[in-house]
Amino acid sequence: MKTIPEFSAEHIAENSNPEDSIFHDFLNSKEPYESMFKNNPWMIPPNQKRPLEWGENYWNTTVARKHPYWKEYDLPKPTKNIHTLRENLKEWGYCLIEEALSKEQTKAFMSRILDQAEGEKLAGVKAMSPTGQYIHTLINKGEIFGKCIEQHPDAVQAGPLIEQLLNETLGSGWICHSFLSNGADPGGYPQGMHMDQGPLVPWITEEAPALVNTMYIPQDVNEENGGTLIIPKSHKIMIEAGSAGKIGKLPPTVNLEAKAGTIMIFDGRILHGTGVNKTNERRFVATMSNVKSWMRTQENWSLSVAPEIIKNASPKLLHRMGLQAIVYGATMEGFGMGARGKVGDVWGNMQPFRIAYDEGEYERVRELSPRSSKEELSKNYTVGQASKNAYNLTKKK
């Protein structure tokens, strides 16, 4: 085959200097973090090779009502009022739902978290971070967590209210990005202040967030046990700076103060991080992140979720785990290309593919031609079977 010089790796490398790159300056701006640390050196994370130092740094703070800077501000307080919650989320970047979990739900949630944490420790599979123990993939670790992803009132009594707020911020059809428990262990380090929507930078979605968190708080949190560090209204600072914009001086951090049973909803653009636990007992919260339906999720649900959960999952739970295809996401061998991404849409249901995979019966379409054998042409291909099932279900309706 004739070699074309312009297509060679050497030629391409010689003609691809950084200044030639189409979006080099934008994609390599390192903003907003570069200017944020430069103009706010107190925001630089601690050196984890050394004992934690206390001084003028972001983890050395307190709750808002005690903070010399923030105590004069009317920051969000726990409430059940949907109008106040909307206002707080838009203005401050977070809101606190009062009694989002009932006392019984809170107790069941916390009990399961503590048992799982100890079990994973004994099994030698505990996931440790500099802040403390994490518990990943909660969907596999208790029925209560699947119901939380569905926002089912049996597990989270404020579920319908939470769904409404997520619909208003992410648009209907949002899916679960991940659901894990974040631990702050005694003697741990603070987490670096960050945006959960950070993978999108240097883009800042200015009109609305692309990620919104629901944080389950099954025990009282405060400045003593590592209450989440936040900079209220920092999402607006990011919005004002714009994509690849520079950040000037920032307001100080505060520790979240909330009672057990509270759920915090917060904007994916707000700066936050796990605080320092100064007590002798572990502190756990659990964060369920949610994203727009076309985004790649942190949790690879299609592989990580246990087979029995997939088999018995409701259409709503399948959708939340990204196992409901939409024309531009999560399709399997073309199946789902015409799907609307709605809960229960048979033309986007990925459940049959995963079940076939678990049972060792997934038959993929491979190389075929008119010369293929009769056996190859008559195989029970999974995509064909899924299409037939969807068609039959559609006819019944």
Order of alpha helices (4+ residues) and beta strands (2+ residues): alpha-alpha-alpha-alpha-beta-alpha-beta-beta-alpha-alpha-beta-beta-beta-alpha-beta-beta-beta-beta-alpha-alpha-alpha-alpha-alpha-alpha
